[in-house]
Amino acid sequence: MSNSGISQRPYVHHRAFPLSTQDIYKEYSNVDFRLSFPGRKMIANSLRVEGRFNAYKANTSPPIETNRLANTDYKSFYDPQIGVNACFQQLTTSTQNQGQLELLSEAPRLCKMINTSMASQNDMGNSSNSSELKTRTLMLANRVLKGERFDNVADGSLPKNGMSFSSKPICCLNMASAGLAQPQVKYTTTGDIMFTIQLARNNAVFFGSDVSAAGSNVYNYTLSDLSISFSSVPDDAQPQMPIDFHTSSNVRQTVQSTFSNVSVNESNLSNSVSCSFLRQAEENSPDFNNTRLDKPPLVTNIEYLFNDSTNKFLTFNLKSNQEIIERYLESMSNSKVNHVQNVMNKAGENYGIGIKFADYLDLSTNKFGVNITSSTLSNDPYIIFLYFHGKVSI
């Protein structure tokens, strides 16, 4: 159908394929999509990445079908709270007219932080989450790795098409707002939109005692039949309504002493910062979940330092664990609902720190600082991942 015919249809579901189409996409691949919708308005927050997820043992190229997981491979997992998003290491969004809107690295970790802050473990079984291959338990995640199969199916009859998924990635195109109106983006405003996914390394996706760094149990994944879908309506020739695209960007530093100071600049305007930790020795290790939200040992004090919108220097000193977690949740969302379970928090899981500012701040010249007092030692450092949340308006 011609573009003129499409432009008159009241509602169109678009599908875009990678610019460089391949049978399979593996770790470290960059997958580029061009979203074009002339004569239309994209319905923001409708972007989805779709395809099939395939898991294998032994890193052969191309993958061998007999290397798919067998019934006896029951100690291999991916993070059940992020699903296939574990594969999307970096997301880049740019437009023909505005240039780059967002570059989000360490995207799987932010997905984990959002889900543990705003959803419960049981919520992972909802259809909106299960379509992204999220599950309620590690056992169910292990079943997903084995593909579309039934109980008591012989290993010689393993499926050859993996698990289908439809994921709504955490990117600014899915984090748009326009007051009370539905955010719609005119093609004449942005031109073509480029969306790029950099795929994560294998060891950042899989973990478990069945997974090893070498030999026959080197787990690897492929994505196939990749596409992006989004929706649009006809351009009504009205001026572009103001739209805020909410963005996130990541900076990582190291905490390696009992008193650590982290001080960074951020190029975008930010209204909050959210942080999580991972023991450095366990990063990208097949024995450990790479998106764990670790708690450094015996955190006794968190202090934030920054200049407000009037350039006044402010400090916030937090000592109690409850106050630290409450500030973290505020930095993630305006929601007052706390789904971070107290039991898990005490066990050191799903831990984070953060602060929400009173306004959008320019941290490009005045640094944002955080002082952390804990029992962290130089021979056992932790990585701190700082996510600055801001917006781009068009």
ROSEPA-717632 format. One record per residue (C-alpha): residue in three letters; x, y, z; residue number from 0. Coordinates in steps of 0.1 Angstrom, whole numbers, m for minus. Layout:
N
(rec ala, (X, Y, Z), NUM)
...
***
This chain:
394
(rec met, (0, 0, 0), 0)
(rec ser, (12, 35, m8), 1)
(rec asn, (22, 60, 19), 2)
(rec ser, (m8, 81, 10), 3)
(rec gly, (m31, 51, 16), 4)
(rec ile, (m15, 44, 50), 5)
(rec ser, (m16, 80, 61), 6)
(rec gln, (m54, 80, 59), 7)
(rec arg, (m60, 48, 80), 8)
(rec pro, (m72, 57, 115), 9)
(rec tyr, (m48, 33, 133), 10)
(rec val, (m18, 16, 120), 11)
(rec his, (4, m11, 136), 12)
(rec his, (39, m7, 122), 13)
(rec arg, (67, m33, 121), 14)
(rec ala, (103, m24, 114), 15)
(rec phe, (131, m49, 108), 16)
(rec pro, (169, m45, 115), 17)
(rec leu, (187, m25, 88), 18)
(rec ser, (212, m54, 86), 19)
(rec thr, (190, m85, 86), 20)
(rec gln, (206, m116, 100), 21)
(rec asp, (194, m151, 108), 22)
(rec ile, (206, m148, 144), 23)
(rec tyr, (221, m120, 166), 24)
(rec lys, (246, m129, 192), 25)
(rec glu, (264, m112, 222), 26)
(rec tyr, (280, m78, 214), 27)
(rec ser, (259, m74, 183), 28)
(rec asn, (246, m39, 174), 29)
(rec val, (211, m41, 160), 30)
(rec asp, (199, m9, 142), 31)
(rec phe, (163, m1, 135), 32)
(rec arg, (149, 29, 115), 33)
(rec leu, (113, 39, 124), 34)
(rec ser, (96, 58, 96), 35)
(rec phe, (60, 70, 96), 36)
(rec pro, (55, 98, 71), 37)
(rec gly, (21, 115, 73), 38)
(rec arg, (15, 99, 107), 39)
(rec lys, (19, 106, 144), 40)
(rec met, (36, 79, 164), 41)
(rec ile, (18, 69, 196), 42)
(rec ala, (45, 72, 222), 43)
(rec asn, (49, 44, 248), 44)
(rec ser, (38, 18, 222), 45)
(rec leu, (73, 6, 211), 46)
(rec arg, (80, m31, 215), 47)
(rec val, (110, m54, 206), 48)
(rec glu, (98, m88, 194), 49)
(rec gly, (116, m120, 184), 50)
(rec arg, (127, m153, 196), 51)
(rec phe, (152, m161, 224), 52)
(rec asn, (174, m192, 221), 53)
(rec ala, (197, m207, 247), 54)
(rec tyr, (226, m231, 240), 55)
(rec lys, (255, m249, 257), 56)
(rec ala, (289, m248, 241), 57)
(rec asn, (297, m216, 222), 58)
(rec thr, (298, m229, 186), 59)
(rec ser, (292, m207, 155), 60)
(rec pro, (267, m212, 141), 61)
(rec pro, (249, m228, 171), 62)
(rec ile, (242, m265, 169), 63)
(rec glu, (207, m276, 176), 64)
(rec thr, (218, m306, 198), 65)
(rec asn, (235, m280, 221), 66)
(rec arg, (201, m267, 233), 67)
(rec leu, (195, m273, 270), 68)
(rec ala, (185, m308, 280), 69)
(rec asn, (160, m319, 307), 70)
(rec thr, (189, m325, 331), 71)
(rec asp, (202, m289, 328), 72)
(rec tyr, (182, m276, 358), 73)
(rec lys, (208, m253, 375), 74)
(rec ser, (211, m226, 348), 75)
(rec phe, (191, m194, 350), 76)
(rec tyr, (187, m158, 339), 77)
(rec asp, (173, m130, 361), 78)
(rec pro, (136, m138, 363), 79)
(rec gln, (127, m102, 371), 80)
(rec ile, (140, m88, 339), 81)
(rec gly, (135, m116, 314), 82)
(rec val, (148, m110, 278), 83)
(rec asn, (157, m75, 288), 84)
(rec ala, (189, m91, 302), 85)
(rec cys, (201, m92, 266), 86)
(rec phe, (196, m55, 259), 87)
(rec gln, (228, m40, 273), 88)
(rec gln, (227, m6, 258), 89)
(rec leu, (198, 13, 242), 90)
(rec thr, (203, 44, 220), 91)
(rec thr, (175, 66, 206), 92)
(rec ser, (180, 94, 181), 93)
(rec thr, (159, 113, 156), 94)
(rec gln, (167, 128, 122), 95)
(rec asn, (158, 163, 134), 96)
(rec gln, (169, 164, 171), 97)
(rec gly, (199, 141, 171), 98)
(rec gln, (205, 118, 201), 99)
(rec leu, (178, 118, 227), 100)
(rec glu, (191, 91, 250), 101)
(rec leu, (220, 67, 255), 102)
(rec leu, (213, 42, 282), 103)
(rec ser, (240, 18, 292), 104)
(rec glu, (236, m9, 318), 105)
(rec ala, (200, m11, 308), 106)
(rec pro, (193, m46, 323), 107)
(rec arg, (203, m33, 358), 108)
(rec leu, (179, m3, 355), 109)
(rec cys, (151, m27, 345), 110)
(rec lys, (158, m48, 376), 111)
(rec met, (158, m17, 398), 112)
(rec ile, (125, m5, 384), 113)
(rec asn, (108, m39, 387), 114)
(rec thr, (119, m45, 423), 115)
(rec ser, (109, m10, 433), 116)
(rec met, (74, m9, 416), 117)
(rec ala, (63, m45, 413), 118)
(rec ser, (61, m76, 434), 119)
(rec gln, (76, m111, 426), 120)
(rec asn, (41, m124, 418), 121)
(rec asp, (35, m95, 393), 122)
(rec met, (62, m112, 371), 123)
(rec gly, (35, m138, 362), 124)
(rec asn, (12, m111, 347), 125)
(rec ser, (8, m113, 309), 126)
(rec ser, (25, m79, 304), 127)
(rec asn, (56, m94, 321), 128)
(rec ser, (55, m130, 310), 129)
(rec ser, (55, m117, 274), 130)
(rec glu, (90, m104, 282), 131)
(rec leu, (100, m138, 296), 132)
(rec lys, (99, m126, 331), 133)
(rec thr, (89, m152, 356), 134)
(rec arg, (80, m155, 393), 135)
(rec thr, (108, m180, 402), 136)
(rec leu, (142, m192, 391), 137)
(rec met, (128, m226, 383), 138)
(rec leu, (104, m211, 358), 139)
(rec ala, (133, m191, 343), 140)
(rec asn, (151, m224, 338), 141)
(rec arg, (121, m238, 320), 142)
(rec val, (121, m208, 296), 143)
(rec leu, (157, m215, 287), 144)
(rec lys, (147, m249, 274), 145)
(rec gly, (124, m234, 248), 146)
(rec glu, (88, m242, 238), 147)
(rec arg, (85, m278, 249), 148)
(rec phe, (64, m301, 270), 149)
(rec asp, (72, m323, 300), 150)
(rec asn, (86, m358, 292), 151)
(rec val, (98, m347, 257), 152)
(rec ala, (129, m366, 249), 153)
(rec asp, (161, m345, 245), 154)
(rec gly, (164, m358, 209), 155)
(rec ser, (131, m340, 201), 156)
(rec leu, (141, m306, 214), 157)
(rec pro, (124, m276, 198), 158)
(rec lys, (142, m256, 172), 159)
(rec asn, (126, m222, 176), 160)
(rec gly, (133, m210, 211), 161)
(rec met, (109, m188, 231), 162)
(rec ser, (90, m160, 215), 163)
(rec phe, (90, m127, 233), 164)
(rec ser, (75, m92, 230), 165)
(rec ser, (93, m67, 253), 166)
(rec lys, (86, m30, 260), 167)
(rec pro, (122, m17, 265), 168)
(rec ile, (130, 10, 290), 169)
(rec cys, (137, 38, 267), 170)
(rec cys, (126, 74, 263), 171)
(rec leu, (101, 65, 235), 172)
(rec asn, (83, 44, 261), 173)
(rec met, (86, 70, 289), 174)
(rec ala, (68, 99, 273), 175)
(rec ser, (42, 123, 288), 176)
(rec ala, (21, 152, 275), 177)
(rec gly, (1, 164, 304), 178)
(rec leu, (m33, 147, 304), 179)
(rec ala, (m32, 140, 266), 180)
(rec gln, (m20, 108, 250), 181)
(rec pro, (16, 117, 238), 182)
(rec gln, (18, 116, 200), 183)
(rec val, (49, 124, 179), 184)
(rec lys, (45, 140, 145), 185)
(rec tyr, (67, 127, 118), 186)
(rec thr, (74, 162, 106), 187)
(rec thr, (87, 170, 141), 188)
(rec thr, (113, 142, 144), 189)
(rec gly, (118, 127, 110), 190)
(rec asp, (130, 91, 110), 191)
(rec ile, (138, 77, 144), 192)
(rec met, (168, 55, 149), 193)
(rec phe, (168, 29, 177), 194)
(rec thr, (199, 8, 184), 195)
(rec ile, (202, m22, 207), 196)
(rec gln, (237, m34, 218), 197)
(rec leu, (234, m70, 230), 198)
(rec ala, (249, m81, 263), 199)
(rec arg, (277, m106, 267), 200)
(rec asn, (267, m142, 275), 201)
(rec asn, (281, m141, 310), 202)
(rec ala, (259, m111, 318), 203)
(rec val, (228, m131, 309), 204)
(rec phe, (233, m166, 324), 205)
(rec phe, (243, m178, 358), 206)
(rec gly, (241, m209, 379), 207)
(rec ser, (262, m240, 389), 208)
(rec asp, (255, m256, 355), 209)
(rec val, (271, m226, 338), 210)
(rec ser, (308, m223, 334), 211)
(rec ala, (333, m199, 319), 212)
(rec ala, (349, m226, 296), 213)
(rec gly, (343, m260, 282), 214)
(rec ser, (311, m277, 272), 215)
(rec asn, (290, m257, 296), 216)
(rec val, (297, m222, 282), 217)
(rec tyr, (262, m209, 278), 218)
(rec asn, (253, m186, 250), 219)
(rec tyr, (222, m171, 235), 220)
(rec thr, (209, m159, 201), 221)
(rec leu, (180, m137, 192), 222)
(rec ser, (162, m144, 159), 223)
(rec asp, (132, m130, 140), 224)
(rec leu, (139, m96, 155), 225)
(rec ser, (116, m67, 148), 226)
(rec ile, (102, m35, 164), 227)
(rec ser, (65, m27, 164), 228)
(rec phe, (48, 6, 172), 229)
(rec ser, (14, 23, 165), 230)
(rec ser, (4, 55, 148), 231)
(rec val, (m26, 77, 139), 232)
(rec pro, (m30, 101, 110), 233)
(rec asp, (m14, 135, 113), 234)
(rec asp, (m42, 160, 119), 235)
(rec ala, (m21, 190, 107), 236)
(rec gln, (m22, 205, 142), 237)
(rec pro, (10, 219, 158), 238)
(rec gln, (31, 194, 177), 239)
(rec met, (19, 192, 213), 240)
(rec pro, (47, 196, 239), 241)
(rec ile, (61, 161, 248), 242)
(rec asp, (85, 152, 276), 243)
(rec phe, (106, 121, 269), 244)
(rec his, (119, 109, 303), 245)
(rec thr, (155, 97, 299), 246)
(rec ser, (181, 78, 320), 247)
(rec ser, (218, 77, 317), 248)
(rec asn, (244, 57, 336), 249)
(rec val, (277, 63, 352), 250)
(rec arg, (297, 37, 371), 251)
(rec gln, (323, 41, 398), 252)
(rec thr, (341, 20, 424), 253)
(rec val, (335, 19, 462), 254)
(rec gln, (367, 5, 478), 255)
(rec ser, (371, 19, 513), 256)
(rec thr, (352, 23, 545), 257)
(rec phe, (346, 60, 535), 258)
(rec ser, (341, 64, 498), 259)
(rec asn, (334, 96, 479), 260)
(rec val, (318, 94, 445), 261)
(rec ser, (317, 126, 425), 262)
(rec val, (304, 128, 389), 263)
(rec asn, (291, 152, 363), 264)
(rec glu, (260, 146, 342), 265)
(rec ser, (254, 163, 308), 266)
(rec asn, (216, 162, 309), 267)
(rec leu, (192, 180, 332), 268)
(rec ser, (183, 156, 360), 269)
(rec asn, (156, 155, 387), 270)
(rec ser, (167, 124, 405), 271)
(rec val, (195, 99, 407), 272)
(rec ser, (191, 62, 417), 273)
(rec cys, (221, 39, 425), 274)
(rec ser, (227, 2, 430), 275)
(rec phe, (257, m19, 438), 276)
(rec leu, (274, m51, 427), 277)
(rec arg, (304, m68, 442), 278)
(rec gln, (332, m62, 417), 279)
(rec ala, (347, m97, 418), 280)
(rec glu, (313, m112, 408), 281)
(rec glu, (306, m90, 377), 282)
(rec asn, (300, m110, 345), 283)
(rec ser, (307, m142, 364), 284)
(rec pro, (288, m174, 354), 285)
(rec asp, (284, m182, 391), 286)
(rec phe, (265, m151, 400), 287)
(rec asn, (235, m130, 388), 288)
(rec asn, (250, m100, 371), 289)
(rec thr, (220, m78, 379), 290)
(rec arg, (220, m85, 416), 291)
(rec leu, (213, m54, 437), 292)
(rec asp, (239, m60, 464), 293)
(rec lys, (242, m41, 497), 294)
(rec pro, (277, m31, 507), 295)
(rec pro, (286, m45, 541), 296)
(rec leu, (274, m25, 572), 297)
(rec val, (263, 7, 555), 298)
(rec thr, (259, 33, 583), 299)
(rec asn, (257, 66, 565), 300)
(rec ile, (248, 80, 531), 301)
(rec glu, (255, 117, 524), 302)
(rec tyr, (244, 135, 491), 303)
(rec leu, (261, 167, 480), 304)
(rec phe, (249, 189, 451), 305)
(rec asn, (239, 225, 441), 306)
(rec asp, (202, 232, 437), 307)
(rec ser, (186, 252, 409), 308)
(rec thr, (196, 285, 426), 309)
(rec asn, (232, 272, 428), 310)
(rec lys, (229, 268, 466), 311)
(rec phe, (251, 240, 479), 312)
(rec leu, (230, 213, 497), 313)
(rec thr, (239, 182, 517), 314)
(rec phe, (215, 154, 528), 315)
(rec asn, (227, 130, 555), 316)
(rec leu, (209, 97, 559), 317)
(rec lys, (217, 72, 586), 318)
(rec ser, (188, 48, 590), 319)
(rec asn, (182, 20, 565), 320)
(rec gln, (145, 29, 563), 321)
(rec glu, (152, 65, 553), 322)
(rec ile, (179, 54, 528), 323)
(rec ile, (154, 30, 511), 324)
(rec glu, (126, 55, 512), 325)
(rec arg, (147, 81, 494), 326)
(rec tyr, (158, 55, 469), 327)
(rec leu, (122, 46, 461), 328)
(rec glu, (113, 83, 457), 329)
(rec ser, (141, 86, 432), 330)
(rec met, (127, 58, 412), 331)
(rec ser, (91, 69, 410), 332)
(rec asn, (65, 93, 425), 333)
(rec ser, (46, 62, 437), 334)
(rec lys, (44, 58, 474), 335)
(rec val, (39, 20, 471), 336)
(rec asn, (69, 1, 485), 337)
(rec his, (72, m34, 470), 338)
(rec val, (108, m39, 482), 339)
(rec gln, (102, m67, 507), 340)
(rec asn, (116, m61, 541), 341)
(rec val, (129, m97, 544), 342)
(rec met, (148, m94, 511), 343)
(rec asn, (161, m60, 521), 344)
(rec lys, (175, m73, 553), 345)
(rec ala, (192, m102, 534), 346)
(rec gly, (210, m76, 513), 347)
(rec glu, (189, m81, 482), 348)
(rec asn, (172, m54, 461), 349)
(rec tyr, (191, m27, 478), 350)
(rec gly, (196, 8, 464), 351)
(rec ile, (202, 44, 473), 352)
(rec gly, (191, 76, 457), 353)
(rec ile, (175, 110, 460), 354)
(rec lys, (149, 130, 442), 355)
(rec phe, (156, 167, 436), 356)
(rec ala, (131, 195, 441), 357)
(rec asp, (136, 206, 404), 358)
(rec tyr, (156, 197, 373), 359)
(rec leu, (193, 204, 380), 360)
(rec asp, (222, 212, 357), 361)
(rec leu, (249, 188, 369), 362)
(rec ser, (272, 194, 339), 363)
(rec thr, (293, 220, 357), 364)
(rec asn, (285, 214, 394), 365)
(rec lys, (292, 178, 403), 366)
(rec phe, (268, 155, 421), 367)
(rec gly, (285, 137, 451), 368)
(rec val, (277, 109, 474), 369)
(rec asn, (297, 99, 505), 370)
(rec ile, (292, 62, 516), 371)
(rec thr, (303, 50, 550), 372)
(rec ser, (304, 12, 552), 373)
(rec ser, (327, m17, 560), 374)
(rec thr, (338, m21, 524), 375)
(rec leu, (375, m30, 521), 376)
(rec ser, (400, m22, 493), 377)
(rec asn, (405, m59, 486), 378)
(rec asp, (368, m65, 481), 379)
(rec pro, (354, m34, 463), 380)
(rec tyr, (319, m28, 450), 381)
(rec ile, (307, m12, 418), 382)
(rec ile, (282, 16, 422), 383)
(rec phe, (259, 22, 392), 384)
(rec leu, (244, 58, 392), 385)
(rec tyr, (214, 64, 370), 386)
(rec phe, (205, 100, 364), 387)
(rec his, (169, 105, 354), 388)
(rec gly, (160, 136, 333), 389)
(rec lys, (140, 146, 303), 390)
(rec val, (142, 158, 267), 391)
(rec ser, (113, 181, 256), 392)
(rec ile, (101, 186, 220), 393)
***
